[in-house]
Amino acid sequence: MEKSHIRTIIAGVAGGLAMNVAMLLTFRLIGFGINADGFLLNPSIQSRKLIAVWTEMEPLPLVVTRPAPIILGIIFFGIIHAYLYRWISPAWPRGFVRRALSFALLVFVMTFVFWEFFTPFNQFGEPVGLIAIELCFWAVIALADGFAIAGISERGAS
């Protein structure tokens, strides 16, 4: 395998791992709480439908019952992100930070903003205030992905 592909795959695995860790720290520890007692599952402020999907309706989400396939899937998406980064980053101004921020913004807008609009807002009736907080979590996740991928991809680049 060509050296550039190996670097891209390593960058993608790093991006996927960074996304997983960022999700753990934001959504799991802060939002949902260790014992599902976090503010994102608080019935006084959260949509009853969203709470039911995460805690009551069978089958429960895989990320709750069997997280391994989701963790691996996010790593796979990290690899896809790294190839996307490799493809489009030459059009951006040089520099690790500028490219990391550009890629993070792209992922955030194209993936996470759309997700929050279409699913929590549209399907679950989640309150806009909680969506705003979740978008902050997604921004952290996108930044973790962008900086991990750019950090490895740009290392040693001229």
Secondary structure, 3 states (H helix, E strand, C coil): CCHHHHHHHHHHHHHHHHHHHHHHHHHHHHHHCCCCCCHHHCCCCCCHHHHHHHHCCCCCCHHHHCCHHHHHHHHHHHHHHHHHHHHHHHHCCCCHHHHHHHHHHHHHHHHHHHHHHHHHHHHCCCCHHHHHHHHHHHHHHHHHHHHHHHHHHCCCCC
